[in-house]
Amino acid sequence: MALLNINPTRMALMDLKRRSQSAQRGHKLLKDKQDGLMQEFLHVIRQAKDLRTQMEEQLASAFRKFLIASSWMSEAELANALSSPQARMELAVETKSVMSVRIPMFSLQKEGSVKSYGLVGTNALLDEAVAAFENVFPTLVELAQIEKQAENMAIELETTRRRVNALEHKMIPDLKETVKYIRLKLDETERASIISTMKVKAAIEQ
């Protein structure tokens, strides 16, 4: 705690009292925000963990299917089948605000078919592998969205935590200590004034 550099006057005391009350209200609001953010952050983290597990399983399955398909095709046949993709994918991004945190919202827009090859020189195993990779994309996009949300929330949580700590351990104690100091100074000044008045009165009576 440290005393603020303020002249010990009644006006300063009133101003410090107002600032102290505002700081305490701000501290409560920020603490409530921190608690709410933490609950939401933990919920998002659990979602991200489940999605990552799902995505890893989907990718592993897609790679297994692709390896099996490629083992039945020559390298030239495989390269030829996948050399002219016709599918087009675009990522649309919007944002919303959750407790002052900007949250990205991703949506995947697809056009055309990923199966742009003919039946000659390919097999059903390749169809399954390509379809499996296509199905992974929505999960990947959703995972990216969730993890970006978690990142933004973590940044806001850290900022809020620092503000709460600054108010709780620095600003509010300093304000209270300064209010206490000014009150003592004003009481001393008032006692000194009373004593001085009593001395003057006693001198006059004599």
URGI-V982764 format. One record per residue. N is the residue number from 0. PHI is phi as a letter, one per 40 degrees, with the letter a starting at -180 (none if undefined). PSI is psi in radians with two decimals (NA if undefined). OMEGA is omega in degrees with one decimal (NA if undefined). Layout:
# URGI-V982764
n	phi	psi	omega
N	PHI	PSI	OMEGA
N	PHI	PSI	OMEGA
This chain:
# URGI-V982764
n	phi	psi	omega
0	none	2.56	179.5
1	a	2.53	178.2
2	c	2.43	176.4
3	c	2.61	-178.2
4	c	1.40	-176.8
5	b	2.42	177.1
6	c	2.33	-177.7
7	c	1.36	178.0
8	b	2.88	-179.8
9	c	-0.63	177.5
10	c	-0.74	178.4
11	c	-0.66	179.1
12	c	-0.78	179.1
13	c	-0.73	179.7
14	c	-0.72	179.7
15	c	-0.63	177.5
16	c	-0.75	178.5
17	c	-0.77	179.8
18	c	-0.67	179.3
19	c	-0.74	178.1
20	c	-0.74	178.4
21	c	-0.72	-180.0
22	c	-0.70	180.0
23	c	-0.67	175.6
24	c	-0.75	177.7
25	c	-0.69	178.7
26	c	-0.75	179.9
27	c	-0.77	179.5
28	c	-0.77	180.0
29	c	-0.63	178.1
30	c	-0.74	176.6
31	c	-0.73	178.1
32	c	-0.74	179.6
33	c	-0.77	179.9
34	c	-0.76	178.6
35	c	-0.75	178.5
36	c	-0.69	-179.1
37	c	-0.75	178.2
38	c	-0.79	179.5
39	c	-0.68	179.8
40	c	-0.79	179.6
41	c	-0.64	176.6
42	c	-0.76	179.6
43	c	-0.68	178.9
44	c	-0.73	178.2
45	c	-0.72	176.6
46	c	-0.79	-178.8
47	c	-0.70	179.5
48	c	-0.80	179.9
49	c	-0.73	-179.5
50	c	-0.67	179.6
51	c	-0.72	177.0
52	c	-0.78	179.2
53	c	-0.76	-179.1
54	c	-0.74	179.9
55	c	-0.67	177.8
56	c	-0.74	178.9
57	c	-0.75	179.4
58	c	-0.76	-179.9
59	c	-0.74	178.7
60	c	-0.75	-179.7
61	c	-0.74	179.4
62	c	-0.67	178.1
63	c	-0.77	179.8
64	c	-0.66	179.8
65	c	-0.69	178.4
66	c	-0.71	178.7
67	c	-0.77	179.9
68	c	-0.75	-177.5
69	c	-0.42	179.3
70	c	-0.34	179.2
71	c	0.03	-178.9
72	b	2.64	175.4
73	c	2.82	-179.8
74	c	-0.66	179.5
75	c	-0.75	178.9
76	c	-0.72	-179.4
77	c	-0.77	179.3
78	c	-0.70	-179.9
79	c	-0.69	-178.5
80	c	-0.58	-175.1
81	b	0.17	-172.9
82	c	-0.29	-175.8
83	b	1.24	-179.5
84	c	2.46	179.7
85	b	-0.19	-179.6
86	c	2.57	179.0
87	b	2.28	180.0
88	b	2.40	176.8
89	b	2.55	179.9
90	b	2.06	176.9
91	c	2.39	-176.7
92	b	2.23	172.1
93	b	2.87	178.8
94	b	2.60	172.1
95	b	2.86	-176.9
96	b	2.22	175.9
97	b	1.89	-178.3
98	f	0.84	177.6
99	g	0.16	178.1
100	b	2.22	177.7
101	c	2.04	-176.1
102	b	2.15	178.1
103	c	2.50	175.8
104	b	1.96	-177.3
105	c	2.50	172.6
106	a	2.35	-176.3
107	c	2.20	179.2
108	b	2.17	-175.6
109	b	2.51	175.0
110	b	2.49	177.8
111	g	3.11	-177.5
112	b	2.46	177.5
113	c	-0.34	178.7
114	c	1.40	-176.4
115	c	0.10	-177.4
116	c	2.85	178.6
117	c	3.14	-178.3
118	c	-0.44	-178.4
119	c	2.23	176.5
120	g	0.04	178.8
121	b	3.07	178.9
122	a	3.04	-177.9
123	c	-0.46	178.8
124	c	-0.66	177.3
125	c	-0.68	177.2
126	d	-0.77	-179.3
127	c	-0.70	-179.3
128	c	-0.79	179.6
129	c	-0.74	178.9
130	c	-0.65	179.9
131	c	-0.75	177.7
132	c	-0.65	179.0
133	c	-0.67	-178.6
134	c	-0.33	179.1
135	c	-0.54	-173.1
136	d	-0.84	179.5
137	d	-0.66	178.2
138	c	-0.71	177.6
139	c	-0.76	-179.9
140	c	-0.76	179.4
141	c	-0.68	178.0
142	c	-0.74	178.1
143	c	-0.70	178.9
144	c	-0.83	-178.4
145	c	-0.74	-178.3
146	c	-0.58	175.2
147	c	-0.65	175.2
148	c	-0.79	179.6
149	c	-0.71	179.2
150	c	-0.83	-179.6
151	c	-0.68	178.3
152	c	-0.67	179.1
153	c	-0.70	178.1
154	c	-0.79	-179.7
155	c	-0.65	177.5
156	c	-0.76	179.9
157	c	-0.75	178.0
158	c	-0.80	-179.8
159	c	-0.71	179.2
160	c	-0.73	179.8
161	c	-0.68	178.6
162	c	-0.73	178.2
163	c	-0.80	-179.9
164	c	-0.68	179.1
165	c	-0.73	178.1
166	c	-0.78	-173.0
167	c	-0.68	-172.5
168	b	-0.16	-178.0
169	b	-1.16	-170.4
170	c	-0.90	-177.7
171	c	-0.82	176.8
172	c	-0.69	179.0
173	c	-0.75	178.8
174	c	-0.78	-179.9
175	c	-0.73	179.6
176	c	-0.68	179.3
177	c	-0.68	175.8
178	c	-0.77	178.6
179	c	-0.75	-179.9
180	c	-0.78	-179.0
181	c	-0.67	177.5
182	c	-0.77	178.2
183	c	-0.75	179.6
184	c	-0.76	179.9
185	c	-0.67	176.9
186	c	-0.73	178.1
187	c	-0.77	179.5
188	c	-0.70	179.9
189	c	-0.73	178.1
190	c	-0.73	179.3
191	c	-0.67	179.1
192	c	-0.71	179.0
193	c	-0.78	179.5
194	c	-0.74	179.5
195	c	-0.72	179.5
196	c	-0.71	179.3
197	c	-0.67	178.6
198	c	-0.75	179.7
199	c	-0.73	179.1
200	c	-0.71	179.9
201	c	-0.67	179.2
202	c	-0.69	179.6
203	c	-0.73	-179.2
204	c	-0.59	177.7
205	c	NA	NA
